[in-house]
Amino acid sequence: MSQLKTRLQALSLLDRALSSFTDAELEALVATMPDDHRAAVDDLCGAGEGGFSDPAARTIAVRATAARGRMTGELEQLATVLTDPCLAKCIELLGDHSDNPTEPQLLEITPTLVEEFGLATTRLMLASSVTGEAAASVMLSRVLKHDETLALPAAVAPEVALLPAPKADDDLKAKRKALKEKKQADARLRREQQLKAAHRH
């Protein structure tokens, strides 16, 4: 698989992991973060001096930054900051296996991470490790796609304004044309009747 394709797949996982957060989960995560981490999130999201005072405004800014930052690196930076405490705990629990854990070793510690940080944050941390090209990336990707608990929800297609189908458009044109021709025929018939009436007088 090409490096570019691998990279795009990793970013797609990260995007899905962040998108799977509810607003309440995202706000709860930021609220529990150390002050310097919260300040880093606000800075990445373009907050002015003093950061965001309204959690809802921060959440909107986080989602906007993630959406535009997929190719600029801001999505990865955001995920790194948001999941730093969770990653630190993961490394601590894995101990000597933290550089390249096996799937059973990882799955043994994830219930503790989910209990402390929540499922959404644990998923985001794993996806962030994949984009960071961790040695265990292949295994982590498999877990995020197929594990009963940790698998990411299906990607949600963005809402798109639906355009009428081309056939419907063609039908409409045909009806308009038929209506126009009928009006022209009616008008011609009326003219002919008027001319006939004029000749009779």
PAPA-945657 format. One line per field, with one value per residue: residue number from 1; chain; x, y, z of N, C-alpha, C in turn. Coordinates in nm, 3 decimals, m for minus. Layout:
N
seq	[NUM/...] $
mol	[A/...] $
n.xx	[X/...] $
n.yy	[Y/...] $
n.zz	[Z/...] $
ca.xx	[X/...] $
ca.yy	[Y/...] $
ca.zz	[Z/...] $
c.xx	[X/...] $
c.yy	[Y/...] $
c.zz	[Z/...] $
This chain:
201
seq	[1/2/3/4/5/6/7/8/9/10/11/12/13/14/15/16/17/18/19/20/21/22/23/24/25/26/27/28/29/30/31/32/33/34/35/36/37/38/39/40/41/42/43/44/45/46/47/48/49/50/51/52/53/54/55/56/57/58/59/60/61/62/63/64/65/66/67/68/69/70/71/72/73/74/75/76/77/78/79/80/81/82/83/84/85/86/87/88/89/90/91/92/93/94/95/96/97/98/99/100/101/102/103/104/105/106/107/108/109/110/111/112/113/114/115/116/117/118/119/120/121/122/123/124/125/126/127/128/129/130/131/132/133/134/135/136/137/138/139/140/141/142/143/144/145/146/147/148/149/150/151/152/153/154/155/156/157/158/159/160/161/162/163/164/165/166/167/168/169/170/171/172/173/174/175/176/177/178/179/180/181/182/183/184/185/186/187/188/189/190/191/192/193/194/195/196/197/198/199/200/201] $
mol	[A/A/A/A/A/A/A/A/A/A/A/A/A/A/A/A/A/A/A/A/A/A/A/A/A/A/A/A/A/A/A/A/A/A/A/A/A/A/A/A/A/A/A/A/A/A/A/A/A/A/A/A/A/A/A/A/A/A/A/A/A/A/A/A/A/A/A/A/A/A/A/A/A/A/A/A/A/A/A/A/A/A/A/A/A/A/A/A/A/A/A/A/A/A/A/A/A/A/A/A/A/A/A/A/A/A/A/A/A/A/A/A/A/A/A/A/A/A/A/A/A/A/A/A/A/A/A/A/A/A/A/A/A/A/A/A/A/A/A/A/A/A/A/A/A/A/A/A/A/A/A/A/A/A/A/A/A/A/A/A/A/A/A/A/A/A/A/A/A/A/A/A/A/A/A/A/A/A/A/A/A/A/A/A/A/A/A/A/A/A/A/A/A/A/A/A/A/A/A/A/A] $
n.xx	[0.085/0.053/0.237/0.095/m0.172/m0.193/m0.152/m0.375/m0.580/m0.524/m0.569/m0.838/m0.944/m0.881/m1.029/m1.287/m1.290/m1.280/m1.511/m1.700/m1.742/m1.982/m2.112/m2.127/m1.953/m1.710/m1.686/m1.674/m1.434/m1.243/m1.284/m1.171/m0.905/m0.556/m0.470/m0.278/m0.299/m0.561/m0.537/m0.367/m0.533/m0.725/m0.564/m0.485/m0.730/m0.778/m0.858/m0.892/m0.689/m0.674/m0.840/m1.128/m1.432/m1.676/m1.782/m1.935/m1.883/m1.614/m1.625/m1.751/m1.551/m1.342/m1.440/m1.460/m1.192/m1.081/m1.210/m1.110/m0.846/m0.748/m0.565/m0.368/m0.241/m0.343/m0.557/m0.433/m0.264/m0.450/m0.578/m0.362/m0.310/m0.559/m0.571/m0.351/m0.325/m0.460/m0.305/m0.065/m0.140/m0.200/0.054/0.179/0.031/0.085/0.353/0.660/0.582/0.493/0.596/0.543/0.284/0.105/m0.210/m0.372/m0.242/m0.297/m0.579/m0.621/m0.572/m0.738/m1.007/m0.963/m0.873/m1.099/m1.279/m1.165/m1.123/m1.322/m1.498/m1.493/m1.267/m1.064/m1.072/m1.000/m0.742/m0.614/m0.648/m0.503/m0.249/m0.212/m0.199/0.028/0.212/0.278/0.453/0.280/0.074/m0.074/m0.205/m0.351/m0.520/m0.671/m0.807/m0.958/m1.128/m1.256/m1.289/m1.513/m1.586/m1.423/m1.433/m1.480/m1.774/m1.968/m1.867/m2.015/m2.196/m2.154/m2.408/m2.581/m2.717/m2.983/m3.008/m3.250/m3.319/m3.166/m3.348/m3.598/m3.578/m3.568/m3.822/m3.976/m3.901/m4.006/m4.279/m4.321/m4.263/m4.465/m4.686/m4.640/m4.655/m4.922/m5.051/m4.969/m5.094/m5.362/m5.383/m5.341/m5.562/m5.765/m5.711/m5.757/m6.030/m6.124/m6.058/m6.216/m6.467/m6.459/m6.457/m6.708/m6.871] $
n.yy	[m0.120/0.222/0.496/0.735/0.651/0.499/0.698/0.867/0.694/0.666/0.928/0.943/0.765/0.905/1.137/1.028/0.932/1.167/1.290/1.121/1.195/1.327/1.660/1.708/1.515/1.603/1.854/1.775/1.633/1.836/1.994/1.844/1.851/1.945/2.290/2.403/2.239/2.287/2.552/2.524/2.391/2.592/2.786/2.659/2.656/2.915/3.102/3.415/3.621/3.481/3.275/3.057/3.141/3.028/2.701/2.577/2.736/2.683/2.413/2.423/2.560/2.375/2.163/2.292/2.360/2.104/2.005/2.166/2.118/1.876/1.825/2.003/1.946/2.037/1.891/1.659/1.775/1.880/1.641/1.516/1.685/1.674/1.406/1.356/1.313/1.066/0.903/0.905/0.759/0.517/0.436/0.407/0.193/m0.012/m0.046/m0.209/m0.294/m0.085/0.038/m0.128/m0.289/m0.605/m0.717/m0.854/m0.757/m0.483/m0.481/m0.572/m0.359/m0.155/m0.142/m0.013/0.236/0.327/0.343/0.547/0.765/0.759/0.614/0.744/0.915/0.729/0.589/0.800/0.850/0.611/0.626/0.856/0.764/0.597/0.780/0.902/0.723/0.495/0.201/m0.010/0.041/m0.098/m0.300/m0.139/m0.002/m0.215/m0.286/m0.054/m0.075/m0.322/m0.429/m0.535/m0.356/m0.125/m0.049/0.201/0.404/0.388/0.596/0.912/1.041/1.365/1.615/1.684/1.904/1.791/1.750/1.770/1.466/1.392/1.276/1.351/1.618/1.620/1.521/1.732/1.935/1.826/1.829/2.104/2.181/2.049/2.179/2.438/2.400/2.322/2.557/2.724/2.594/2.621/2.899/2.940/2.811/2.971/3.209/3.130/3.071/3.324/3.457/3.319/3.387/3.659/3.660/3.574/3.788] $
n.zz	[0.000/m0.079/0.064/0.077/0.058/0.292/0.476/0.430/0.504/0.775/0.863/0.807/0.995/1.226/1.191/1.196/1.457/1.612/1.521/1.627/1.887/2.112/2.162/2.434/2.540/2.435/2.556/2.824/2.825/2.766/2.990/3.194/3.142/3.196/3.267/3.091/2.869/2.789/2.718/2.503/2.322/2.281/2.164/1.926/1.806/1.742/1.936/2.107/2.327/2.649/2.591/2.524/2.679/2.680/2.680/2.475/2.252/2.222/2.150/1.899/1.763/1.782/1.625/1.377/1.330/1.318/1.091/0.881/0.917/0.838/0.632/0.692/0.923/1.162/1.265/1.361/1.553/1.733/1.821/1.944/2.163/2.295/2.371/2.527/2.820/2.835/2.669/2.812/3.038/2.916/2.823/3.067/3.179/2.997/3.028/2.986/2.738/2.592/2.359/2.139/2.159/2.178/2.039/2.239/2.471/2.455/2.459/2.711/2.879/2.792/2.904/3.149/3.065/2.927/3.136/3.290/3.110/2.920/2.637/2.385/2.402/2.440/2.198/2.027/2.112/2.035/1.757/1.710/1.767/1.551/1.334/1.414/1.337/1.494/1.607/1.632/1.457/1.252/1.393/1.571/1.395/1.303/1.537/1.578/1.368/1.388/1.650/1.907/2.110/2.081/1.816/1.570/1.513/1.210/0.938/0.910/0.649/0.510/0.532/0.242/0.005/m0.182/m0.529/m0.795/m0.970/m1.288/m1.470/m1.373/m1.420/m1.697/m1.750/m1.657/m1.835/m2.069/m2.011/m1.989/m2.251/m2.392/m2.286/m2.378/m2.654/m2.675/m2.593/m2.802/m3.014/m2.938/m2.949/m3.222/m3.328/m3.226/m3.362/m3.624/m3.608/m3.552/m3.788/m3.973/m3.877/m3.926/m4.206/m4.261/m4.206] $
ca.xx	[0.000/0.135/0.244/m0.012/m0.297/m0.186/m0.167/m0.515/m0.663/m0.499/m0.639/m0.981/m0.975/m0.872/m1.145/m1.406/m1.281/m1.318/m1.651/m1.788/m1.770/m2.095/m2.065/m2.113/m1.830/m1.596/m1.678/m1.632/m1.292/m1.166/m1.298/m1.085/m0.766/m0.474/m0.488/m0.191/m0.353/m0.680/m0.487/m0.311/m0.650/m0.782/m0.470/m0.497/m0.862/m0.787/m0.920/m0.815/m0.619/m0.762/m0.909/m1.275/m1.502/m1.796/m1.746/m2.003/m1.810/m1.490/m1.659/m1.774/m1.420/m1.266/m1.491/m1.424/m1.047/m1.057/m1.259/m1.019/m0.707/m0.713/m0.445/m0.268/m0.178/m0.411/m0.639/m0.343/m0.219/m0.564/m0.596/m0.248/m0.330/m0.680/m0.555/m0.222/m0.334/m0.502/m0.188/0.031/m0.191/m0.186/0.196/0.207/m0.030/0.152/0.489/0.766/0.525/0.428/0.643/0.481/0.205/0.024/m0.353/m0.419/m0.188/m0.370/m0.718/m0.622/m0.569/m0.835/m1.121/m0.920/m0.870/m1.238/m1.340/m1.110/m1.127/m1.437/m1.475/m1.460/m1.129/m0.975/m1.066/m0.925/m0.601/m0.564/m0.642/m0.392/m0.126/m0.199/m0.149/0.165/0.292/0.325/0.495/0.164/m0.033/m0.157/m0.290/m0.442/m0.620/m0.761/m0.890/m1.053/m1.225/m1.327/m1.312/m1.653/m1.606/m1.346/m1.453/m1.542/m1.900/m1.954/m1.851/m2.141/m2.182/m2.197/m2.538/m2.566/m2.845/m3.011/m3.054/m3.344/m3.255/m3.169/m3.470/m3.708/m3.556/m3.608/m3.969/m4.028/m3.881/m4.100/m4.413/m4.324/m4.266/m4.600/m4.778/m4.614/m4.708/m5.069/m5.091/m4.951/m5.199/m5.488/m5.381/m5.355/m5.702/m5.846/m5.689/m5.826/m6.174/m6.153/m6.050/m6.334/m6.581/m6.445/m6.492/m6.854/m6.941] $
ca.yy	[0.000/0.342/0.578/0.834/0.583/0.466/0.826/0.911/0.603/0.701/1.055/0.914/0.706/1.013/1.222/0.956/0.923/1.297/1.315/1.035/1.261/1.419/1.788/1.694/1.438/1.689/1.956/1.708/1.602/1.960/2.043/1.766/1.862/2.047/2.426/2.430/2.165/2.360/2.674/2.481/2.365/2.723/2.852/2.591/2.687/3.056/3.186/3.534/3.616/3.434/3.154/3.056/3.141/2.947/2.566/2.547/2.808/2.608/2.289/2.461/2.594/2.249/2.090/2.368/2.345/1.965/1.989/2.228/2.085/1.738/1.824/2.102/1.899/2.086/1.782/1.575/1.851/1.884/1.508/1.491/1.759/1.624/1.270/1.342/1.243/0.927/0.834/0.888/0.648/0.397/0.400/0.361/0.061/m0.111/m0.067/m0.246/m0.327/0.036/0.075/m0.211/m0.391/m0.698/m0.687/m0.894/m0.665/m0.357/m0.502/m0.596/m0.231/m0.055/m0.117/0.086/0.367/0.366/0.380/0.675/0.874/0.746/0.538/0.834/0.963/0.613/0.569/0.910/0.829/0.502/0.678/0.952/0.684/0.548/0.890/0.927/0.613/0.407/0.070/m0.101/0.105/m0.195/m0.362/m0.036/0.021/m0.332/m0.274/0.056/m0.113/m0.450/m0.472/m0.523/m0.236/m0.007/m0.014/0.332/0.400/0.412/0.737/0.978/1.122/1.502/1.649/1.751/1.944/1.701/1.811/1.680/1.371/1.440/1.228/1.438/1.745/1.596/1.511/1.868/2.006/1.770/1.881/2.248/2.190/2.007/2.286/2.551/2.363/2.324/2.699/2.776/2.533/2.685/3.037/2.931/2.775/3.090/3.305/3.077/3.090/3.469/3.492/3.263/3.469/3.789/3.640/3.552/3.918] $
ca.zz	[0.000/m0.089/0.187/0.074/0.089/0.434/0.548/0.416/0.585/0.915/0.888/0.804/1.126/1.325/1.165/1.246/1.603/1.668/1.485/1.706/2.014/2.124/2.215/2.581/2.566/2.403/2.660/2.947/2.810/2.779/3.128/3.284/3.100/3.264/3.212/2.975/2.755/2.745/2.653/2.373/2.236/2.245/2.074/1.796/1.748/1.707/2.039/2.143/2.456/2.757/2.546/2.517/2.808/2.661/2.631/2.348/2.147/2.201/2.079/1.759/1.707/1.770/1.508/1.256/1.312/1.275/0.953/0.782/0.950/0.803/0.547/0.737/1.046/1.282/1.318/1.440/1.671/1.825/1.878/2.033/2.289/2.362/2.423/2.594/2.948/2.810/2.615/2.923/3.120/2.834/2.826/3.205/3.199/2.911/3.081/2.890/2.607/2.539/2.225/2.035/2.227/2.099/2.055/2.373/2.573/2.446/2.501/2.856/2.954/2.744/2.994/3.250/2.997/2.899/3.264/3.337/3.012/2.831/2.513/2.273/2.418/2.419/2.052/1.965/2.146/1.949/1.619/1.709/1.762/1.413/1.249/1.460/1.282/1.600/1.556/1.634/1.380/1.180/1.494/1.623/1.289/1.302/1.657/1.556/1.264/1.408/1.789/1.948/2.194/2.040/1.674/1.548/1.440/1.066/0.902/0.876/0.528/0.534/0.475/0.112/m0.055/m0.294/m0.654/m0.860/m1.060/m1.427/m1.538/m1.330/m1.489/m1.836/m1.749/m1.638/m1.962/m2.166/m1.976/m2.025/m2.397/m2.434/m2.247/m2.468/m2.785/m2.663/m2.591/m2.938/m3.098/m2.900/m3.000/m3.368/m3.352/m3.199/m3.473/m3.742/m3.585/m3.565/m3.930/m4.036/m3.833/m3.995/m4.347/m4.271/m4.196] $
c.xx	[0.088/0.130/0.130/m0.145/m0.305/m0.213/m0.313/m0.608/m0.648/m0.573/m0.790/m1.026/m0.978/m0.993/m1.272/m1.407/m1.324/m1.465/m1.748/m1.819/m1.903/m2.037/m2.040/m1.985/m1.706/m1.576/m1.630/m1.482/m1.207/m1.169/m1.204/m0.936/m0.689/m0.488/m0.404/m0.239/m0.476/m0.639/m0.432/m0.424/m0.707/m0.694/m0.479/m0.626/m0.884/m0.855/m0.831/m0.746/m0.717/m0.843/m1.060/m1.334/m1.626/m1.758/m1.810/m1.932/m1.679/m1.517/m1.681/m1.640/m1.333/m1.310/m1.453/m1.275/m1.013/m1.096/m1.163/m0.874/m0.663/m0.583/m0.337/m0.198/m0.248/m0.500/m0.554/m0.296/m0.328/m0.579/m0.484/m0.268/m0.449/m0.659/m0.427/m0.232/m0.372/m0.384/m0.085/m0.010/m0.175/m0.041/0.233/0.153/0.039/0.294/0.591/0.713/0.473/0.472/0.572/0.399/0.136/m0.122/m0.406/m0.368/m0.264/m0.512/m0.730/m0.632/m0.677/m0.957/m1.088/m0.920/m1.011/m1.307/m1.294/m1.135/m1.251/m1.399/m1.429/m1.314/m1.030/m0.960/m0.982/m0.776/m0.540/m0.548/m0.527/m0.258/m0.102/m0.144/m0.007/0.262/0.356/0.360/0.377/0.047/m0.128/m0.256/m0.394/m0.554/m0.722/m0.858/m0.998/m1.158/m1.313/m1.355/m1.456/m1.681/m1.545/m1.366/m1.527/m1.678/m1.877/m1.943/m1.986/m2.118/m2.228/m2.332/m2.520/m2.705/m2.869/m3.064/m3.154/m3.270/m3.267/m3.298/m3.588/m3.700/m3.601/m3.760/m4.032/m4.017/m3.983/m4.241/m4.427/m4.337/m4.405/m4.702/m4.765/m4.674/m4.861/m5.120/m5.081/m5.061/m5.334/m5.497/m5.402/m5.501/m5.793/m5.834/m5.765/m5.977/m6.214/m6.152/m6.174/m6.458/m6.580/m6.490/m6.644/m6.927/m6.927] $
c.yy	[0.125/0.420/0.677/0.770/0.548/0.589/0.874/0.823/0.635/0.829/1.035/0.854/0.815/1.106/1.159/0.950/1.055/1.327/1.235/1.093/1.336/1.551/1.779/1.620/1.524/1.795/1.897/1.677/1.727/2.012/1.970/1.780/1.963/2.183/2.451/2.357/2.237/2.486/2.640/2.453/2.498/2.796/2.793/2.630/2.836/3.146/3.307/3.515/3.574/3.312/3.169/3.056/3.052/2.810/2.532/2.613/2.735/2.482/2.316/2.489/2.469/2.174/2.160/2.352/2.205/1.946/2.047/2.181/1.945/1.731/1.920/2.059/1.943/1.979/1.693/1.645/1.855/1.750/1.475/1.558/1.702/1.489/1.250/1.271/1.094/0.844/0.807/0.770/0.516/0.346/0.343/0.219/m0.048/m0.141/m0.096/m0.273/m0.203/0.074/m0.001/m0.323/m0.486/m0.660/m0.731/m0.801/m0.533/m0.373/m0.530/m0.465/m0.132/m0.037/m0.012/0.225/0.417/0.413/0.518/0.791/0.870/0.676/0.629/0.880/0.850/0.585/0.675/0.895/0.720/0.550/0.777/0.879/0.629/0.658/0.928/0.818/0.529/0.271/m0.026/m0.049/0.008/m0.261/m0.263/m0.008/m0.092/m0.325/m0.167/0.023/m0.231/m0.489/m0.442/m0.394/m0.111/0.035/0.119/0.316/0.431/0.562/0.794/1.066/1.265/1.529/1.730/1.786/1.858/1.778/1.717/1.588/1.421/1.399/1.319/1.572/1.734/1.589/1.649/1.948/1.959/1.823/2.028/2.265/2.156/2.116/2.405/2.523/2.367/2.469/2.759/2.724/2.598/2.827/3.038/2.901/2.895/3.191/3.261/3.097/3.237/3.512/3.442/3.348/3.603/3.776/3.625/3.687/3.993] $
c.zz	[0.000/0.041/0.194/0.112/0.238/0.518/0.546/0.500/0.734/0.952/0.891/0.938/1.233/1.315/1.223/1.398/1.668/1.639/1.571/1.844/2.007/2.176/2.365/2.616/2.542/2.511/2.792/2.942/2.833/2.924/3.224/3.250/3.185/3.193/3.088/2.850/2.699/2.669/2.514/2.273/2.187/2.144/1.933/1.725/1.727/1.808/2.065/2.277/2.567/2.719/2.541/2.657/2.801/2.605/2.497/2.231/2.116/2.119/1.931/1.691/1.688/1.645/1.377/1.225/1.262/1.129/0.851/0.802/0.915/0.722/0.594/0.866/1.173/1.346/1.408/1.567/1.777/1.898/1.976/2.167/2.367/2.429/2.502/2.731/2.932/2.757/2.725/3.012/3.047/2.838/2.963/3.226/3.116/2.958/2.973/2.750/2.534/2.397/2.114/2.098/2.130/2.121/2.193/2.484/2.574/2.502/2.651/2.935/2.909/2.835/3.102/3.190/2.971/3.027/3.310/3.241/2.921/2.701/2.400/2.281/2.394/2.270/1.985/1.992/2.057/1.805/1.605/1.701/1.621/1.322/1.289/1.419/1.392/1.540/1.545/1.551/1.311/1.276/1.547/1.523/1.288/1.421/1.637/1.450/1.306/1.552/1.831/2.025/2.132/1.895/1.661/1.481/1.293/1.040/0.862/0.754/0.558/0.468/0.348/0.060/m0.179/m0.414/m0.719/m0.957/m1.203/m1.499/m1.501/m1.403/m1.636/m1.848/m1.742/m1.769/m2.067/m2.140/m2.016/m2.177/m2.449/m2.405/m2.342/m2.606/m2.786/m2.667/m2.732/m3.031/m3.069/m2.958/m3.151/m3.405/m3.332/m3.313/m3.598/m3.730/m3.602/m3.711/m4.005/m4.005/m3.907/m4.140/m4.364/m4.274/m4.328] $
